[in-house]
Amino acid sequence: ANDYRVLLRDLPAASDLTAALGAYGRIANPPHVLVPYVLGDRHPLVELGFRTEQIAVRLTALGLGSCFIGCLGREAQVRARFQLPPSARLAALLVFGRPSGATAARAVNRLVREITGATRKLPADRIFFDGDFSRPAAPPADLAPLIEAARHAPSAVDAQPWRFLWRGGILHLFVKRWNPRYGPGDGQSYRLHDGGVCMGNVALALEALGRRGSWNVYEGDDPDLPEHPESLMPLAHLEIDR
């Protein structure tokens, strides 16, 4: 099993992790940063997304603003900066604090999000399929809140890699194997972290609805895996008490 850990660090006013590591969006002088990392090799990026997104949502419920700062491709730099174990896996830091009330800061944030497409969420019938991938559909009423939670999950450069297949009473989650928005190289691995983020949002939606369900990440060639396009990578499936 993996060991998920989080460091909490205060940031000096002049610290600019966004400039150092690269991210879109802006928090004016964030006072704190969470450094989530995983020790272990069982889907570490998925677990990082799944657990850290739930922390981010709970911070929002406390009235705190937060922003992911991606660090794939810069893991060695982050490990050195925060003195983490050599085997620590990272995907994104989470800076947080009281949201800035400055009109200029809000305007910059909105503009950057519009440029990157972060305000344009895919409609449900673009990410949900019923029975097989030839049948895009609106989700049934009891699944609609879960798919809506998935639609509004954050993702790196708003790539929204997730696709859902409802089949045999099980909700299967896939992510696009390649997405031009992520760019070349290590950036493509954000699909795993973002898939985990999406899973975290769905888990929180289940909790809010008082329903039970559990995610199971696919391990190798699963005999029960539904047929799917080569362009999609199976990630996990969710069994729900309906």
LOKOL-794846 format. One record per residue (C-alpha): chain; residue in one letter; x, y, z; residue number from 1. Coordinates in nm, 2 decimals, always signed. Layout:
{kette A, rest A, u X, v Y, w Z, nr NUM}
...
***
This chain:
{kette A, rest A, u +0.00, v +0.00, w +0.00, nr 1}
{kette A, rest N, u +0.11, v +0.36, w -0.06, nr 2}
{kette A, rest D, u +0.19, v +0.60, w +0.22, nr 3}
{kette A, rest Y, u +0.03, v +0.94, w +0.14, nr 4}
{kette A, rest R, u +0.18, v +1.23, w +0.33, nr 5}
{kette A, rest V, u +0.13, v +1.60, w +0.33, nr 6}
{kette A, rest L, u +0.38, v +1.87, w +0.45, nr 7}
{kette A, rest L, u +0.24, v +2.21, w +0.56, nr 8}
{kette A, rest R, u +0.47, v +2.51, w +0.51, nr 9}
{kette A, rest D, u +0.43, v +2.88, w +0.55, nr 10}
{kette A, rest L, u +0.55, v +3.09, w +0.26, nr 11}
{kette A, rest P, u +0.73, v +3.42, w +0.29, nr 12}
{kette A, rest A, u +0.55, v +3.71, w +0.12, nr 13}
{kette A, rest A, u +0.80, v +3.73, w -0.16, nr 14}
{kette A, rest S, u +0.78, v +3.36, w -0.24, nr 15}
{kette A, rest D, u +0.64, v +3.28, w -0.59, nr 16}
{kette A, rest L, u +0.61, v +2.91, w -0.64, nr 17}
{kette A, rest T, u +0.39, v +2.97, w -0.95, nr 18}
{kette A, rest A, u +0.68, v +3.14, w -1.12, nr 19}
{kette A, rest A, u +0.93, v +2.88, w -1.00, nr 20}
{kette A, rest L, u +0.73, v +2.57, w -1.10, nr 21}
{kette A, rest G, u +0.47, v +2.69, w -1.35, nr 22}
{kette A, rest A, u +0.10, v +2.71, w -1.31, nr 23}
{kette A, rest Y, u -0.19, v +2.91, w -1.44, nr 24}
{kette A, rest G, u -0.42, v +3.11, w -1.22, nr 25}
{kette A, rest R, u -0.30, v +3.33, w -0.94, nr 26}
{kette A, rest I, u -0.33, v +3.37, w -0.57, nr 27}
{kette A, rest A, u -0.19, v +3.70, w -0.44, nr 28}
{kette A, rest N, u +0.09, v +3.62, w -0.19, nr 29}
{kette A, rest P, u -0.04, v +3.28, w -0.08, nr 30}
{kette A, rest P, u +0.06, v +3.24, w +0.29, nr 31}
{kette A, rest H, u +0.06, v +2.86, w +0.30, nr 32}
{kette A, rest V, u +0.15, v +2.56, w +0.08, nr 33}
{kette A, rest L, u +0.06, v +2.19, w +0.12, nr 34}
{kette A, rest V, u +0.32, v +1.95, w -0.03, nr 35}
{kette A, rest P, u +0.14, v +1.62, w -0.09, nr 36}
{kette A, rest Y, u +0.36, v +1.32, w -0.18, nr 37}
{kette A, rest V, u +0.33, v +0.95, w -0.20, nr 38}
{kette A, rest L, u +0.58, v +0.68, w -0.10, nr 39}
{kette A, rest G, u +0.49, v +0.36, w -0.29, nr 40}
{kette A, rest D, u +0.44, v +0.26, w -0.65, nr 41}
{kette A, rest R, u +0.07, v +0.16, w -0.67, nr 42}
{kette A, rest H, u -0.08, v +0.43, w -0.89, nr 43}
{kette A, rest P, u +0.08, v +0.72, w -0.70, nr 44}
{kette A, rest L, u -0.03, v +1.00, w -0.93, nr 45}
{kette A, rest V, u -0.40, v +0.88, w -0.91, nr 46}
{kette A, rest E, u -0.38, v +0.87, w -0.53, nr 47}
{kette A, rest L, u -0.23, v +1.21, w -0.52, nr 48}
{kette A, rest G, u -0.51, v +1.36, w -0.72, nr 49}
{kette A, rest F, u -0.78, v +1.17, w -0.54, nr 50}
{kette A, rest R, u -0.67, v +1.26, w -0.19, nr 51}
{kette A, rest T, u -0.55, v +1.62, w -0.25, nr 52}
{kette A, rest E, u -0.86, v +1.73, w -0.43, nr 53}
{kette A, rest Q, u -1.07, v +1.63, w -0.13, nr 54}
{kette A, rest I, u -0.84, v +1.85, w +0.09, nr 55}
{kette A, rest A, u -0.89, v +2.14, w -0.16, nr 56}
{kette A, rest V, u -1.27, v +2.11, w -0.15, nr 57}
{kette A, rest R, u -1.27, v +2.10, w +0.23, nr 58}
{kette A, rest L, u -1.05, v +2.41, w +0.24, nr 59}
{kette A, rest T, u -1.31, v +2.58, w +0.01, nr 60}
{kette A, rest A, u -1.58, v +2.49, w +0.26, nr 61}
{kette A, rest L, u -1.38, v +2.67, w +0.52, nr 62}
{kette A, rest G, u -1.37, v +2.99, w +0.31, nr 63}
{kette A, rest L, u -1.01, v +2.94, w +0.19, nr 64}
{kette A, rest G, u -0.90, v +2.98, w -0.16, nr 65}
{kette A, rest S, u -0.66, v +2.73, w -0.31, nr 66}
{kette A, rest C, u -0.47, v +2.66, w -0.63, nr 67}
{kette A, rest F, u -0.28, v +2.36, w -0.76, nr 68}
{kette A, rest I, u +0.07, v +2.42, w -0.88, nr 69}
{kette A, rest G, u +0.18, v +2.13, w -1.11, nr 70}
{kette A, rest C, u +0.53, v +2.00, w -1.06, nr 71}
{kette A, rest L, u +0.55, v +1.69, w -1.29, nr 72}
{kette A, rest G, u +0.89, v +1.71, w -1.46, nr 73}
{kette A, rest R, u +1.02, v +1.91, w -1.17, nr 74}
{kette A, rest E, u +0.99, v +1.65, w -0.90, nr 75}
{kette A, rest A, u +1.36, v +1.65, w -0.82, nr 76}
{kette A, rest Q, u +1.35, v +2.03, w -0.77, nr 77}
{kette A, rest V, u +1.05, v +2.01, w -0.53, nr 78}
{kette A, rest R, u +1.21, v +1.72, w -0.34, nr 79}
{kette A, rest A, u +1.52, v +1.92, w -0.29, nr 80}
{kette A, rest R, u +1.33, v +2.24, w -0.19, nr 81}
{kette A, rest F, u +1.12, v +2.07, w +0.07, nr 82}
{kette A, rest Q, u +1.38, v +1.80, w +0.17, nr 83}
{kette A, rest L, u +1.16, v +1.50, w +0.08, nr 84}
{kette A, rest P, u +1.27, v +1.14, w +0.05, nr 85}
{kette A, rest P, u +1.44, v +1.05, w -0.28, nr 86}
{kette A, rest S, u +1.16, v +0.81, w -0.36, nr 87}
{kette A, rest A, u +0.87, v +1.06, w -0.30, nr 88}
{kette A, rest R, u +0.63, v +1.10, w -0.59, nr 89}
{kette A, rest L, u +0.47, v +1.43, w -0.65, nr 90}
{kette A, rest A, u +0.23, v +1.58, w -0.90, nr 91}
{kette A, rest A, u +0.11, v +1.92, w -0.77, nr 92}
{kette A, rest L, u +0.15, v +2.15, w -0.47, nr 93}
{kette A, rest L, u -0.16, v +2.32, w -0.32, nr 94}
{kette A, rest V, u -0.12, v +2.68, w -0.22, nr 95}
{kette A, rest F, u -0.40, v +2.83, w -0.01, nr 96}
{kette A, rest G, u -0.51, v +3.12, w +0.19, nr 97}
{kette A, rest R, u -0.78, v +3.38, w +0.23, nr 98}
{kette A, rest P, u -0.90, v +3.48, w -0.12, nr 99}
{kette A, rest S, u -0.78, v +3.82, w -0.24, nr 100}
{kette A, rest G, u -1.04, v +4.09, w -0.24, nr 101}
{kette A, rest A, u -0.85, v +4.30, w -0.49, nr 102}
{kette A, rest T, u -1.05, v +4.36, w -0.81, nr 103}
{kette A, rest A, u -0.73, v +4.35, w -1.01, nr 104}
{kette A, rest A, u -0.63, v +4.01, w -0.88, nr 105}
{kette A, rest R, u -0.97, v +3.87, w -0.96, nr 106}
{kette A, rest A, u -0.96, v +4.02, w -1.31, nr 107}
{kette A, rest V, u -0.62, v +3.87, w -1.38, nr 108}
{kette A, rest N, u -0.73, v +3.53, w -1.25, nr 109}
{kette A, rest R, u -1.05, v +3.54, w -1.46, nr 110}
{kette A, rest L, u -0.86, v +3.64, w -1.77, nr 111}
{kette A, rest V, u -0.60, v +3.37, w -1.74, nr 112}
{kette A, rest R, u -0.86, v +3.11, w -1.68, nr 113}
{kette A, rest E, u -1.05, v +3.22, w -1.99, nr 114}
{kette A, rest I, u -0.74, v +3.21, w -2.20, nr 115}
{kette A, rest T, u -0.66, v +2.85, w -2.09, nr 116}
{kette A, rest G, u -1.02, v +2.74, w -2.14, nr 117}
{kette A, rest A, u -1.08, v +2.68, w -1.77, nr 118}
{kette A, rest T, u -1.43, v +2.84, w -1.79, nr 119}
{kette A, rest R, u -1.55, v +2.61, w -2.06, nr 120}
{kette A, rest K, u -1.65, v +2.28, w -1.91, nr 121}
{kette A, rest L, u -1.75, v +1.99, w -2.14, nr 122}
{kette A, rest P, u -2.12, v +1.91, w -2.14, nr 123}
{kette A, rest A, u -2.23, v +1.59, w -1.98, nr 124}
{kette A, rest D, u -2.31, v +1.42, w -2.31, nr 125}
{kette A, rest R, u -1.95, v +1.47, w -2.42, nr 126}
{kette A, rest I, u -1.81, v +1.27, w -2.12, nr 127}
{kette A, rest F, u -2.08, v +1.02, w -2.04, nr 128}
{kette A, rest F, u -2.17, v +0.71, w -2.24, nr 129}
{kette A, rest D, u -2.45, v +0.46, w -2.18, nr 130}
{kette A, rest G, u -2.38, v +0.09, w -2.25, nr 131}
{kette A, rest D, u -2.09, v +0.15, w -2.50, nr 132}
{kette A, rest F, u -1.89, v +0.43, w -2.64, nr 133}
{kette A, rest S, u -2.11, v +0.46, w -2.95, nr 134}
{kette A, rest R, u -2.39, v +0.60, w -2.73, nr 135}
{kette A, rest P, u -2.32, v +0.94, w -2.58, nr 136}
{kette A, rest A, u -2.60, v +1.03, w -2.34, nr 137}
{kette A, rest A, u -2.73, v +1.25, w -2.07, nr 138}
{kette A, rest P, u -2.68, v +1.06, w -1.74, nr 139}
{kette A, rest P, u -2.98, v +0.92, w -1.56, nr 140}
{kette A, rest A, u -3.12, v +1.12, w -1.27, nr 141}
{kette A, rest D, u -2.94, v +0.93, w -1.00, nr 142}
{kette A, rest L, u -2.60, v +0.96, w -1.17, nr 143}
{kette A, rest A, u -2.64, v +1.32, w -1.28, nr 144}
{kette A, rest P, u -2.51, v +1.48, w -0.96, nr 145}
{kette A, rest L, u -2.20, v +1.26, w -0.98, nr 146}
{kette A, rest I, u -2.13, v +1.34, w -1.34, nr 147}
{kette A, rest E, u -2.19, v +1.71, w -1.26, nr 148}
{kette A, rest A, u -1.93, v +1.69, w -0.99, nr 149}
{kette A, rest A, u -1.69, v +1.53, w -1.24, nr 150}
{kette A, rest R, u -1.75, v +1.80, w -1.49, nr 151}
{kette A, rest H, u -1.64, v +2.07, w -1.25, nr 152}
{kette A, rest A, u -1.33, v +1.90, w -1.13, nr 153}
{kette A, rest P, u -1.01, v +2.10, w -1.19, nr 154}
{kette A, rest S, u -0.75, v +1.97, w -1.43, nr 155}
{kette A, rest A, u -0.41, v +2.08, w -1.56, nr 156}
{kette A, rest V, u -0.47, v +2.34, w -1.83, nr 157}
{kette A, rest D, u -0.83, v +2.24, w -1.81, nr 158}
{kette A, rest A, u -0.77, v +1.93, w -2.02, nr 159}
{kette A, rest Q, u -1.07, v +1.75, w -1.88, nr 160}
{kette A, rest P, u -0.94, v +1.40, w -1.98, nr 161}
{kette A, rest W, u -1.21, v +1.20, w -1.81, nr 162}
{kette A, rest R, u -1.48, v +0.99, w -1.99, nr 163}
{kette A, rest F, u -1.74, v +0.77, w -1.82, nr 164}
{kette A, rest L, u -1.91, v +0.45, w -1.93, nr 165}
{kette A, rest W, u -2.22, v +0.33, w -1.75, nr 166}
{kette A, rest R, u -2.25, v -0.04, w -1.81, nr 167}
{kette A, rest G, u -2.40, v -0.32, w -1.60, nr 168}
{kette A, rest G, u -2.46, v -0.11, w -1.30, nr 169}
{kette A, rest I, u -2.10, v +0.00, w -1.28, nr 170}
{kette A, rest L, u -1.95, v +0.34, w -1.36, nr 171}
{kette A, rest H, u -1.62, v +0.30, w -1.55, nr 172}
{kette A, rest L, u -1.38, v +0.59, w -1.57, nr 173}
{kette A, rest F, u -1.14, v +0.63, w -1.86, nr 174}
{kette A, rest V, u -0.89, v +0.91, w -1.94, nr 175}
{kette A, rest K, u -0.76, v +1.01, w -2.28, nr 176}
{kette A, rest R, u -0.42, v +0.85, w -2.35, nr 177}
{kette A, rest W, u -0.29, v +1.16, w -2.52, nr 178}
{kette A, rest N, u -0.41, v +1.52, w -2.49, nr 179}
{kette A, rest P, u -0.24, v +1.81, w -2.68, nr 180}
{kette A, rest R, u -0.33, v +2.05, w -2.40, nr 181}
{kette A, rest Y, u -0.08, v +1.87, w -2.17, nr 182}
{kette A, rest G, u +0.21, v +1.93, w -2.41, nr 183}
{kette A, rest P, u +0.49, v +1.68, w -2.47, nr 184}
{kette A, rest G, u +0.69, v +1.46, w -2.23, nr 185}
{kette A, rest D, u +0.60, v +1.44, w -1.86, nr 186}
{kette A, rest G, u +0.30, v +1.66, w -1.90, nr 187}
{kette A, rest Q, u +0.10, v +1.38, w -2.04, nr 188}
{kette A, rest S, u +0.11, v +1.21, w -1.70, nr 189}
{kette A, rest Y, u -0.12, v +1.47, w -1.56, nr 190}
{kette A, rest R, u -0.40, v +1.26, w -1.70, nr 191}
{kette A, rest L, u -0.35, v +1.02, w -1.41, nr 192}
{kette A, rest H, u -0.34, v +1.30, w -1.15, nr 193}
{kette A, rest D, u -0.64, v +1.47, w -1.31, nr 194}
{kette A, rest G, u -0.83, v +1.14, w -1.32, nr 195}
{kette A, rest G, u -0.77, v +1.10, w -0.95, nr 196}
{kette A, rest V, u -0.89, v +1.46, w -0.89, nr 197}
{kette A, rest C, u -1.21, v +1.37, w -1.08, nr 198}
{kette A, rest M, u -1.25, v +1.05, w -0.86, nr 199}
{kette A, rest G, u -1.21, v +1.27, w -0.55, nr 200}
{kette A, rest N, u -1.49, v +1.50, w -0.66, nr 201}
{kette A, rest V, u -1.72, v +1.21, w -0.73, nr 202}
{kette A, rest A, u -1.65, v +1.06, w -0.39, nr 203}
{kette A, rest L, u -1.73, v +1.39, w -0.22, nr 204}
{kette A, rest A, u -2.06, v +1.41, w -0.42, nr 205}
{kette A, rest L, u -2.15, v +1.06, w -0.30, nr 206}
{kette A, rest E, u -2.08, v +1.16, w +0.06, nr 207}
{kette A, rest A, u -2.29, v +1.48, w +0.03, nr 208}
{kette A, rest L, u -2.58, v +1.27, w -0.11, nr 209}
{kette A, rest G, u -2.55, v +1.02, w +0.17, nr 210}
{kette A, rest R, u -2.48, v +0.74, w -0.07, nr 211}
{kette A, rest R, u -2.22, v +0.47, w -0.06, nr 212}
{kette A, rest G, u -1.98, v +0.37, w -0.33, nr 213}
{kette A, rest S, u -1.61, v +0.27, w -0.37, nr 214}
{kette A, rest W, u -1.36, v +0.34, w -0.64, nr 215}
{kette A, rest N, u -1.14, v +0.05, w -0.76, nr 216}
{kette A, rest V, u -0.84, v +0.13, w -0.98, nr 217}
{kette A, rest Y, u -0.78, v -0.11, w -1.27, nr 218}
{kette A, rest E, u -0.48, v -0.34, w -1.23, nr 219}
{kette A, rest G, u -0.35, v -0.47, w -1.56, nr 220}
{kette A, rest D, u -0.58, v -0.67, w -1.79, nr 221}
{kette A, rest D, u -0.91, v -0.69, w -1.61, nr 222}
{kette A, rest P, u -1.13, v -0.96, w -1.77, nr 223}
{kette A, rest D, u -1.44, v -0.74, w -1.69, nr 224}
{kette A, rest L, u -1.30, v -0.44, w -1.86, nr 225}
{kette A, rest P, u -1.55, v -0.31, w -2.12, nr 226}
{kette A, rest E, u -1.45, v -0.26, w -2.48, nr 227}
{kette A, rest H, u -1.32, v +0.09, w -2.54, nr 228}
{kette A, rest P, u -1.14, v +0.29, w -2.80, nr 229}
{kette A, rest E, u -0.76, v +0.27, w -2.81, nr 230}
{kette A, rest S, u -0.75, v +0.64, w -2.75, nr 231}
{kette A, rest L, u -0.89, v +0.59, w -2.40, nr 232}
{kette A, rest M, u -0.70, v +0.44, w -2.10, nr 233}
{kette A, rest P, u -0.91, v +0.26, w -1.83, nr 234}
{kette A, rest L, u -0.84, v +0.41, w -1.49, nr 235}
{kette A, rest A, u -1.10, v +0.29, w -1.24, nr 236}
{kette A, rest H, u -1.46, v +0.18, w -1.18, nr 237}
{kette A, rest L, u -1.71, v +0.28, w -0.92, nr 238}
{kette A, rest E, u -1.97, v +0.04, w -0.77, nr 239}
{kette A, rest I, u -2.26, v +0.24, w -0.63, nr 240}
{kette A, rest D, u -2.54, v +0.14, w -0.39, nr 241}
{kette A, rest R, u -2.83, v +0.28, w -0.59, nr 242}
***
